[in-house]
Amino acid sequence: MTQHSKIPLSGQNEADQERPAKTRAPGESLIERAAGHFDFNAMIARPGPLPAEPVRKAAAPAPAEPVASSVNAQAVSAPVTAPAPFAPPPGLGAELPVETPAEATPPPTPAFHGEHHPVDREQLREQGLIVPEGTVTTLLEEFRIVKRQLLVQAGDLRRQGAGAAAQRILISSPHPGEGKTYCALNLALSIAAEKESEVLLVDADFAKPSILSALGLPGGPGLMDALMDETIDPAACVLGTDIPGLWVMPAGDTTINDSEYLSSSRTAAVLERLTENAPRRMVIFDSPPALAASPAAELAKYVGQTVVIVRADRTGQGALEDAISLLNACPNVQLLLNDAQFSPSGRRFGSYYGYKG
């Protein structure tokens, strides 16, 4: 047999190395015999007290599997954070619907619930007003141009942060008989034909209301009733019509204190209710003449635009300047020339649609 040299083991003398196998304890395993030559216990570090852990600002993420550890009684414990809510892995189980916060969903546009009444088209024609579903006329084309300018201005005011005032237009004149109600009716009928807008025509001429009679609508509570009685919902005073997009609010009860009610804090709340959650609703006020009654000047505080009707060959320059001065609470005052028989440019709106040649 091949002789193998013996490698001396650390910590042993030659006598131990030369000790025959028969002198070793019977039944000793190789590990037990090795343990007799090496002190394994000396290689194992003695446990000592754990150093105190500093307080952490944020808790460390929990390990995937729980680990048991001994904690010294003097150690500073880290702050405890609430566990994150359990989220099942995608694809496991049925998907639960996610609720959208209430503020993220815009409330629906409130619709007026007043009874719809028919508007006499023949009566409109007799008064020279725009007839819905009728033919294109010079009058229709002229008010199309007027309403377009007013709607563009309303959009600009809205972008400038004017709020609900951008949706309100006041129609007035210096004196009676200059066509303010006529123009307010035609403007409302023209805006009602818009595809993405609706219009509320408010009769604010409390002394001499005429909107309902012009349209053939029944009477009822209106703007002044809502101003005098806080229990009345202004929206409940609005009348519906069979003309799509056209709503009408009567003037309401007659009182000698109409200007005082308009100057009260109740007015702002009533007018806000008429456009609440309805950014595409225009409100047109047919007010009394500015030089004949004071309500027009009070309403000018709440509107984004004022249109002063000037009758050709009748309204004087001095009266016009006085009316504009009274309505200067409104930042945008515009003039509309009514009953003009002559056009320097020779324009005749609407004639193109009847052209036969």
C-alpha positions in Angstrom: 0.0 0.0 0.0 1.1 3.5 -0.7 2.3 5.3 2.4 0.7 8.7 3.0 2.4 11.3 5.1 0.5 12.6 8.0 -0.2 16.3 8.2 0.3 17.6 11.7 -2.8 19.1 13.2 -2.8 22.4 14.8 -2.6 22.3 18.6 -1.5 18.7 18.8 1.7 17.0 19.8 3.3 14.1 18.0 2.1 11.7 20.7 -1.5 12.6 20.0 -0.9 12.4 16.3 0.7 8.9 16.6 -2.0 7.6 18.9 -3.3 4.5 17.2 -6.9 4.2 16.2 -7.5 1.4 18.6 -6.8 3.8 21.5 -9.6 6.2 20.5 -13.0 5.9 22.1 -15.0 3.3 20.3 -18.0 4.6 18.4 -16.6 8.1 17.9 -17.7 9.7 14.7 -15.4 11.8 12.5 -17.1 15.0 13.7 -16.7 13.9 17.4 -13.0 13.0 16.8 -12.5 16.4 15.1 -14.1 18.2 17.9 -11.6 16.6 20.2 -8.8 18.3 18.3 -10.4 21.7 17.6 -12.2 23.9 20.1 -15.3 24.8 18.1 -16.8 26.8 21.0 -13.9 29.3 20.8 -14.9 30.2 17.3 -18.4 31.2 18.2 -18.8 34.8 19.3 -20.3 35.4 22.7 -23.7 37.2 22.5 -23.7 40.7 24.0 -26.1 43.6 24.5 -27.5 45.1 21.3 -26.7 48.8 20.7 -29.7 51.1 21.0 -31.2 51.9 17.6 -31.7 55.6 16.7 -35.3 56.8 16.1 -36.1 56.7 12.5 -38.1 59.3 10.7 -39.8 56.8 8.5 -40.4 53.1 9.2 -38.4 50.7 7.0 -40.4 48.5 4.7 -41.5 45.2 6.2 -39.7 42.1 4.9 -41.5 39.6 2.7 -41.3 36.9 5.4 -41.6 37.5 9.2 -38.3 37.3 11.0 -38.1 36.7 14.7 -35.5 38.7 16.5 -34.6 39.4 20.1 -34.8 43.1 21.2 -32.8 44.4 24.2 -35.0 45.9 26.9 -33.1 49.2 26.7 -33.4 49.6 22.9 -35.4 52.5 21.5 -38.4 51.3 19.5 -39.0 52.8 16.1 -42.3 54.5 15.3 -45.0 52.2 14.1 -46.9 53.0 10.9 -50.3 51.7 9.9 -50.0 49.0 7.2 -51.0 49.9 3.7 -54.4 48.6 2.5 -54.3 45.3 0.9 -54.7 45.4 -2.9 -55.3 42.1 -4.7 -53.0 41.4 -7.6 -54.5 42.2 -11.0 -56.5 39.4 -12.6 -57.4 37.7 -9.2 -61.0 37.9 -8.3 -63.7 40.2 -9.6 -62.7 43.9 -10.2 -64.4 46.2 -7.7 -65.8 49.5 -9.0 -63.9 52.5 -8.0 -66.1 55.3 -6.6 -65.5 58.8 -8.0 -65.4 61.6 -5.4 -68.6 63.7 -5.4 -66.7 66.8 -6.2 -65.1 65.3 -9.3 -68.4 64.8 -11.0 -70.1 68.1 -12.1 -73.7 68.4 -11.0 -76.3 68.2 -13.7 -77.6 71.4 -15.2 -80.9 72.2 -13.4 -83.8 72.4 -15.8 -86.8 74.7 -15.1 -89.9 72.6 -14.3 -92.5 75.2 -15.2 -95.4 74.2 -17.4 -94.7 74.7 -21.1 -97.1 77.0 -22.9 -97.6 77.6 -26.6 -96.5 80.8 -28.2 -98.8 82.2 -30.8 -96.8 82.4 -34.0 -99.4 84.5 -35.8 -99.3 87.0 -33.0 -95.5 87.2 -33.3 -95.8 87.9 -37.1 -98.4 90.6 -36.5 -96.0 92.4 -34.2 -93.2 92.2 -36.6 -91.2 89.8 -34.4 -89.0 86.9 -35.4 -91.1 83.8 -36.1 -89.5 80.5 -35.1 -89.4 77.9 -37.9 -90.2 80.8 -40.3 -88.3 81.9 -43.4 -85.1 83.8 -43.2 -85.8 87.6 -43.2 -83.9 90.8 -43.0 -84.9 91.1 -39.3 -83.7 87.6 -38.5 -80.3 88.2 -40.1 -79.9 91.6 -38.4 -80.5 90.0 -34.9 -78.2 87.1 -35.8 -75.4 89.6 -36.1 -76.4 91.4 -32.9 -76.6 88.2 -30.9 -73.3 86.9 -32.2 -71.5 89.9 -31.0 -73.1 89.7 -27.6 -72.4 85.9 -27.2 -68.7 86.5 -28.2 -68.5 89.3 -25.6 -70.1 86.9 -23.0 -67.4 84.3 -23.7 -64.7 86.9 -23.2 -66.2 88.1 -19.9 -66.4 84.5 -18.7 -62.7 83.9 -19.5 -61.9 87.1 -17.6 -63.5 85.8 -14.5 -66.8 87.8 -14.6 -68.7 84.7 -13.3 -72.5 84.5 -13.8 -72.6 88.2 -14.7 -71.1 87.3 -18.1 -74.4 85.5 -18.8 -76.7 88.5 -18.1 -77.6 91.2 -20.6 -79.7 94.3 -19.8 -81.8 95.9 -22.4 -82.8 99.5 -21.8 -83.4 102.8 -23.5 -83.3 106.5 -22.5 -87.1 107.0 -23.0 -90.2 105.0 -23.5 -91.3 104.1 -27.1 -87.7 103.5 -28.4 -88.2 99.8 -29.0 -86.4 98.2 -26.0 -89.0 95.5 -25.5 -89.2 94.8 -29.2 -85.4 94.3 -29.3 -85.4 92.2 -26.1 -88.0 89.8 -27.6 -86.2 89.4 -30.9 -82.8 88.9 -29.3 -84.3 86.2 -27.0 -85.9 84.5 -29.9 -82.7 84.6 -31.9 -80.5 83.2 -29.0 -83.1 80.4 -28.4 -82.3 79.1 -31.9 -78.7 78.4 -30.9 -77.8 74.7 -30.7 -75.7 74.9 -27.6 -77.3 77.7 -25.6 -80.7 78.6 -24.1 -82.1 81.9 -23.0 -84.3 83.1 -20.1 -86.2 86.3 -20.9 -87.0 88.2 -17.7 -89.6 91.0 -17.7 -88.0 93.5 -15.3 -90.3 96.4 -16.3 -92.4 96.2 -13.1 -94.5 99.2 -13.8 -95.5 98.3 -17.3 -94.8 94.6 -18.0 -95.5 93.6 -21.6 -93.4 90.4 -22.3 -96.2 88.0 -21.4 -98.8 89.7 -23.6 -96.5 89.9 -26.6 -95.9 86.1 -26.4 -99.5 85.2 -25.4 -98.4 83.6 -22.1 -100.5 83.5 -18.9 -99.6 85.6 -15.9 -98.1 84.3 -12.6 -95.5 85.0 -9.9 -92.3 86.4 -11.1 -89.1 88.3 -10.3 -90.5 90.7 -7.8 -92.3 88.0 -5.9 -89.0 86.1 -5.5 -87.3 89.3 -4.3 -90.0 90.1 -1.7 -90.5 86.5 -0.4 -87.4 84.5 0.5 -89.4 81.3 0.7 -90.1 81.4 -3.1 -87.7 79.6 -5.3 -87.0 81.9 -8.3 -86.8 78.9 -10.6 -90.4 78.0 -9.8 -91.5 81.3 -11.3 -90.1 80.5 -14.7 -92.5 79.6 -17.5 -91.7 77.1 -20.2 -92.6 77.7 -23.9 -93.0 75.4 -26.9 -90.1 77.2 -28.5 -87.0 75.1 -27.7 -84.5 76.9 -25.6 -86.8 79.8 -24.6 -87.9 80.4 -21.0 -89.8 83.4 -19.7 -89.9 84.9 -16.2 -92.8 87.3 -15.5 -92.3 90.6 -13.7 -94.5 89.5 -10.8 -96.3 91.6 -8.2 -96.5 95.3 -8.6 -95.0 97.5 -5.8 -93.8 101.0 -5.3 -90.6 99.8 -3.7 -89.2 97.9 -6.7 -85.9 99.8 -6.7 -85.5 99.2 -2.9 -86.0 95.4 -3.4 -83.5 95.4 -6.3 -80.9 97.1 -4.1 -81.2 94.5 -1.4 -78.8 91.5 -0.9 -81.6 89.2 -1.9 -81.2 90.2 -5.6 -77.8 88.6 -5.9 -79.1 85.3 -4.6 -82.1 85.3 -6.9 -80.1 86.1 -10.0 -77.5 83.4 -9.1 -80.3 80.9 -8.9 -81.3 81.6 -12.4 -78.0 80.5 -13.8 -77.0 78.0 -11.2 -74.9 75.2 -12.8 -76.0 76.4 -16.3 -73.0 78.1 -17.9 -74.7 78.1 -21.4 -77.8 79.9 -20.3 -78.2 83.6 -21.2 -80.5 85.8 -19.2 -82.0 88.9 -20.8 -83.6 91.6 -18.7 -86.2 93.9 -20.3 -85.9 96.8 -17.9 -87.7 100.2 -17.7 -86.3 103.2 -19.6 -83.2 104.5 -17.7 -84.4 108.1 -17.6 -88.0 107.2 -16.6 -87.5 104.7 -13.7 -84.6 103.6 -11.4 -84.7 99.8 -11.7 -82.5 99.8 -14.8 -79.6 101.5 -12.9 -80.0 98.9 -10.1 -80.0 95.9 -12.5 -76.9 97.3 -14.3 -74.8 96.3 -11.2 -75.5 92.6 -11.8 -75.0 92.3 -15.6 -72.0 91.9 -17.8 -73.4 93.8 -20.8 -76.0 96.5 -21.3 -77.6 97.3 -24.6 -79.1 100.8 -24.9 -81.7 101.0 -27.7 -81.4 104.2 -29.7 -84.3 105.1 -32.0 -83.2 106.7 -35.2 -84.3 110.3 -35.6 -85.8 110.4 -32.2 -83.3 109.8 -29.3 -81.4 113.0 -28.5 -77.7 113.0 -27.8 -78.2 114.6 -24.4 -80.7 111.9 -23.3 -78.4 109.2 -24.6 -75.5 110.5 -22.6 -77.6 110.8 -19.4 -78.8 107.2 -19.8 -75.3 105.9 -20.3 -74.2 107.8 -17.2 -76.9 106.1 -15.1 -76.0 102.7 -16.4 -72.3 103.0 -15.9 -72.3 100.4 -13.1 -72.1 97.9 -16.0 -68.6 97.7 -17.5 -69.8 97.2 -21.1 -72.5 99.5 -22.5 -73.3 99.2 -26.2 -75.7 101.0 -28.4 -78.2 99.5 -30.9 -79.7 101.7 -33.5 -83.4 100.9 -34.0 -85.9 101.8 -36.8 -83.2 103.0 -39.2 -84.5 103.5 -42.7 -81.2 104.3 -44.4 -78.0 102.4 -44.5 -74.8 104.2 -45.8 -73.5 100.9 -47.2 -76.7 100.0 -48.8 -76.9 96.7 -47.0 -80.1 94.6 -47.0 -79.7 91.6 -44.7 -81.7 88.6 -45.7 -82.2 89.5 -49.3 -79.7 86.9 -50.5 -81.9 84.0 -49.3 -84.8 85.2 -51.5 -82.6 85.7 -54.5 -84.1 84.0 -57.6 -81.5 84.9 -60.3 
